[in-house]
Amino acid sequence: MSQTPRLERLRHFIGELSDLLDRHPEEATLLDQGHTLLHSLVAHDDWLPEALAQPDPARYQQYLLHCDSRQRFSVVSFVWGPGQSTPIHDHRVWGLIGMLRGAEYAQGFTRDAHGALVAQGERLRIDPGHVEAVSPHIGDIHQVSNAFDDRVSISIHVYGANIGAVSRAVYLPDGSEKPFISGYSNSSLPNIWDLSKENPAP
């Protein structure tokens, strides 16, 4: 992996996704074309700045890489320390998850006739280059974990809102909800448009 992050890859992805959203596609089209764009981004592991790839021993980290000026979407690096996992949670907006480094397990959930949560299908392993989608329309409740107990994993998440400010929920197995707003692990937004001297494009 190159020691110099090639941020032009991320800048290109943001521009292409912005153009896609300008066309106001239906969600199925958005997820399909967005899948292709995110796949192209995570196919290369040479662009994510090290400062936005740092794990924490206590919990997974959610670093904001970019938030659209109209808050139509946000791009986040999810950094998993060894063995770390999320609670069962939702998003309440569309989302795309692309694996950059390492691997994740994702288990979807649905409600049974009594409102309790039950696993939906098999646990899915997400490896580098693989992209998955979530939304309230196709399945939005899941639990995600690092597939490894001895190394860091990193995925790139794209959401249809400023996800750090969205009111959503974590869930107990009985289906009861606890509201939360995630925020971000970094306290300030990195200006990826003004780093060309430090991080030259390929």
One Martini backbone bead per residue (centre of mass of N, CA, C, O) as a GRO file, in nm:
protein
  202
    1MET     BB    1   0.096   0.036   0.022
    2SER     BB    2   0.078   0.352  -0.001
    3GLN     BB    3   0.198   0.637   0.183
    4THR     BB    4   0.026   0.814  -0.025
    5PRO     BB    5  -0.256   0.957  -0.035
    6ARG     BB    6  -0.512   0.934  -0.300
    7LEU     BB    7  -0.757   1.168  -0.295
    8GLU     BB    8  -0.873   1.169  -0.582
    9ARG     BB    9  -1.058   0.929  -0.547
   10LEU     BB   10  -1.254   1.068  -0.348
   11ARG     BB   11  -1.323   1.315  -0.515
   12HIS     BB   12  -1.445   1.160  -0.749
   13PHE     BB   13  -1.669   1.017  -0.597
   14ILE     BB   14  -1.816   1.272  -0.497
   15GLY     BB   15  -1.877   1.391  -0.776
   16GLU     BB   16  -2.037   1.147  -0.890
   17LEU     BB   17  -2.254   1.137  -0.667
   18SER     BB   18  -2.360   1.422  -0.704
   19ASP     BB   19  -2.453   1.382  -0.997
   20LEU     BB   20  -2.652   1.157  -0.935
   21LEU     BB   21  -2.835   1.324  -0.736
   22ASP     BB   22  -2.913   1.548  -0.944
   23ARG     BB   23  -3.111   1.324  -1.095
   24HIS     BB   24  -3.316   1.191  -0.903
   25PRO     BB   25  -3.322   0.899  -0.828
   26GLU     BB   26  -3.420   0.615  -0.762
   27GLU     BB   27  -3.321   0.405  -0.524
   28ALA     BB   28  -3.239   0.163  -0.699
   29THR     BB   29  -3.053   0.329  -0.884
   30LEU     BB   30  -2.873   0.452  -0.670
   31LEU     BB   31  -2.763   0.181  -0.556
   32ASP     BB   32  -2.650   0.070  -0.818
   33GLN     BB   33  -2.461   0.311  -0.899
   34GLY     BB   34  -2.325   0.344  -0.622
   35HIS     BB   35  -2.193   0.070  -0.617
   36THR     BB   36  -1.998   0.124  -0.851
   37LEU     BB   37  -1.851   0.365  -0.724
   38LEU     BB   38  -1.758   0.226  -0.458
   39HIS     BB   39  -1.604  -0.004  -0.584
   40SER     BB   40  -1.386   0.179  -0.715
   41LEU     BB   41  -1.277   0.290  -0.447
   42VAL     BB   42  -1.221   0.004  -0.281
   43ALA     BB   43  -1.016  -0.120  -0.495
   44HIS     BB   44  -0.832   0.099  -0.341
   45ASP     BB   45  -0.553   0.101  -0.089
   46ASP     BB   46  -0.422   0.446  -0.121
   47TRP     BB   47  -0.615   0.708   0.018
   48LEU     BB   48  -0.633   0.682   0.321
   49PRO     BB   49  -0.576   0.854   0.582
   50GLU     BB   50  -0.427   0.771   0.876
   51ALA     BB   51  -0.605   0.954   1.066
   52LEU     BB   52  -0.871   0.783   0.929
   53ALA     BB   53  -0.736   0.473   1.042
   54GLN     BB   54  -0.778   0.472   1.357
   55PRO     BB   55  -0.788   0.293   1.625
   56ASP     BB   56  -0.965   0.177   1.922
   57PRO     BB   57  -0.969  -0.014   2.209
   58ALA     BB   58  -1.280   0.040   2.293
   59ARG     BB   59  -1.386   0.132   1.992
   60TYR     BB   60  -1.523   0.203   1.724
   61GLN     BB   61  -1.471   0.412   1.434
   62GLN     BB   62  -1.619   0.736   1.303
   63TYR     BB   63  -1.511   0.892   1.016
   64LEU     BB   64  -1.528   1.189   0.862
   65LEU     BB   65  -1.480   1.271   0.512
   66HIS     BB   66  -1.782   1.368   0.408
   67CYS     BB   67  -2.017   1.649   0.361
   68ASP     BB   68  -2.266   1.758   0.213
   69SER     BB   69  -2.387   2.078   0.186
   70ARG     BB   70  -2.700   1.941   0.172
   71GLN     BB   71  -2.706   1.659   0.319
   72ARG     BB   72  -2.737   1.405   0.111
   73PHE     BB   73  -2.442   1.310   0.210
   74SER     BB   74  -2.205   1.069   0.350
   75VAL     BB   75  -1.857   0.996   0.443
   76VAL     BB   76  -1.716   0.697   0.598
   77SER     BB   77  -1.486   0.566   0.830
   78PHE     BB   78  -1.463   0.233   0.947
   79VAL     BB   79  -1.293   0.138   1.251
   80TRP     BB   80  -1.164  -0.180   1.347
   81GLY     BB   81  -1.092  -0.346   1.599
   82PRO     BB   82  -1.027  -0.620   1.746
   83GLY     BB   83  -1.346  -0.769   1.788
   84GLN     BB   84  -1.537  -0.556   1.702
   85SER     BB   85  -1.877  -0.417   1.762
   86THR     BB   86  -2.204  -0.370   1.718
   87PRO     BB   87  -2.499  -0.305   1.768
   88ILE     BB   88  -2.811  -0.319   1.712
   89HIS     BB   89  -2.916  -0.134   1.412
   90ASP     BB   90  -2.991   0.164   1.240
   91HIS     BB   91  -3.048   0.444   0.981
   92ARG     BB   92  -3.307   0.571   0.797
   93VAL     BB   93  -3.127   0.539   0.542
   94TRP     BB   94  -2.943   0.513   0.291
   95GLY     BB   95  -2.680   0.260   0.215
   96LEU     BB   96  -2.317   0.206   0.174
   97ILE     BB   97  -2.083  -0.078   0.190
   98GLY     BB   98  -1.723  -0.074   0.173
   99MET     BB   99  -1.447  -0.275   0.149
  100LEU     BB  100  -1.099  -0.207   0.218
  101ARG     BB  101  -1.007  -0.364   0.498
  102GLY     BB  102  -1.030  -0.673   0.556
  103ALA     BB  103  -1.326  -0.767   0.758
  104GLU     BB  104  -1.680  -0.846   0.774
  105TYR     BB  105  -1.976  -0.888   0.967
  106ALA     BB  106  -2.328  -0.931   0.867
  107GLN     BB  107  -2.646  -0.903   1.046
  108GLY     BB  108  -2.965  -0.942   0.987
  109PHE     BB  109  -3.295  -0.804   1.077
  110THR     BB  110  -3.622  -0.895   1.198
  111ARG     BB  111  -3.961  -0.909   1.259
  112ASP     BB  112  -4.187  -1.063   1.425
  113ALA     BB  113  -4.517  -1.104   1.523
  114HIS     BB  114  -4.411  -0.973   1.822
  115GLY     BB  115  -4.147  -0.771   1.754
  116ALA     BB  116  -3.912  -0.936   1.749
  117LEU     BB  117  -3.584  -1.019   1.690
  118VAL     BB  118  -3.455  -1.175   1.389
  119ALA     BB  119  -3.273  -1.344   1.194
  120GLN     BB  120  -3.170  -1.264   0.848
  121GLY     BB  121  -3.026  -1.499   0.754
  122GLU     BB  122  -2.708  -1.505   0.689
  123ARG     BB  123  -2.406  -1.436   0.765
  124LEU     BB  124  -2.205  -1.177   0.629
  125ARG     BB  125  -1.920  -1.155   0.435
  126ILE     BB  126  -1.689  -0.875   0.400
  127ASP     BB  127  -1.474  -0.801   0.148
  128PRO     BB  128  -1.261  -0.666  -0.043
  129GLY     BB  129  -1.471  -0.476  -0.273
  130HIS     BB  130  -1.725  -0.507  -0.123
  131VAL     BB  131  -2.087  -0.434  -0.160
  132GLU     BB  132  -2.345  -0.294   0.044
  133ALA     BB  133  -2.697  -0.254   0.132
  134VAL     BB  134  -2.920  -0.005   0.282
  135SER     BB  135  -3.272   0.027   0.392
  136PRO     BB  136  -3.601   0.061   0.473
  137HIS     BB  137  -3.680  -0.110   0.200
  138ILE     BB  138  -3.442  -0.366   0.223
  139GLY     BB  139  -3.293  -0.325   0.498
  140ASP     BB  140  -3.190  -0.175   0.836
  141ILE     BB  141  -3.119  -0.413   1.036
  142HIS     BB  142  -2.803  -0.450   1.215
  143GLN     BB  143  -2.489  -0.633   1.263
  144VAL     BB  144  -2.141  -0.548   1.318
  145SER     BB  145  -1.810  -0.702   1.252
  146ASN     BB  146  -1.511  -0.804   1.299
  147ALA     BB  147  -1.350  -1.083   1.153
  148PHE     BB  148  -1.113  -1.004   1.350
  149ASP     BB  149  -0.888  -1.062   1.646
  150ASP     BB  150  -0.583  -0.940   1.509
  151ARG     BB  151  -0.715  -0.693   1.337
  152VAL     BB  152  -0.775  -0.443   1.124
  153SER     BB  153  -1.074  -0.286   0.996
  154ILE     BB  154  -1.208  -0.126   0.683
  155SER     BB  155  -1.483   0.086   0.603
  156ILE     BB  156  -1.701   0.238   0.357
  157HIS     BB  157  -1.950   0.484   0.415
  158VAL     BB  158  -2.274   0.562   0.266
  159TYR     BB  159  -2.514   0.826   0.316
  160GLY     BB  160  -2.850   0.989   0.295
  161ALA     BB  161  -2.683   1.174   0.508
  162ASN     BB  162  -2.595   1.311   0.814
  163ILE     BB  163  -2.534   1.054   1.013
  164GLY     BB  164  -2.430   1.202   1.281
  165ALA     BB  165  -2.744   1.354   1.296
  166VAL     BB  166  -2.915   1.101   1.312
  167SER     BB  167  -3.206   0.970   1.434
  168ARG     BB  168  -3.185   0.656   1.595
  169ALA     BB  169  -3.128   0.294   1.664
  170VAL     BB  170  -3.112   0.063   1.914
  171TYR     BB  171  -3.137  -0.298   1.997
  172LEU     BB  172  -3.318  -0.535   2.140
  173PRO     BB  173  -3.429  -0.855   2.110
  174ASP     BB  174  -3.739  -0.755   2.168
  175GLY     BB  175  -3.733  -0.462   1.989
  176SER     BB  176  -3.640  -0.247   2.152
  177GLU     BB  177  -3.566   0.104   2.172
  178LYS     BB  178  -3.267   0.323   2.143
  179PRO     BB  179  -3.188   0.626   2.109
  180PHE     BB  180  -2.953   0.780   1.864
  181ILE     BB  181  -2.647   0.977   1.809
  182SER     BB  182  -2.334   0.932   1.681
  183GLY     BB  183  -2.157   1.096   1.532
  184TYR     BB  184  -1.797   1.157   1.557
  185SER     BB  185  -1.456   1.094   1.607
  186ASN     BB  186  -1.410   1.352   1.467
  187SER     BB  187  -1.411   1.706   1.534
  188SER     BB  188  -1.331   1.754   1.228
  189LEU     BB  189  -1.341   1.843   0.897
  190PRO     BB  190  -1.189   1.735   0.631
  191ASN     BB  191  -1.005   1.900   0.367
  192ILE     BB  192  -0.987   1.743   0.062
  193TRP     BB  193  -0.948   2.013  -0.131
  194ASP     BB  194  -0.659   2.107   0.052
  195LEU     BB  195  -0.424   1.843  -0.003
  196SER     BB  196  -0.231   1.837  -0.260
  197LYS     BB  197   0.056   1.883  -0.137
  198GLU     BB  198   0.044   1.637   0.070
  199ASN     BB  199  -0.161   1.468  -0.151
  200PRO     BB  200  -0.091   1.356  -0.427
  201ALA     BB  201  -0.188   1.270  -0.714
  202PRO     BB  202  -0.147   1.020  -0.959
   0.00000   0.00000   0.00000
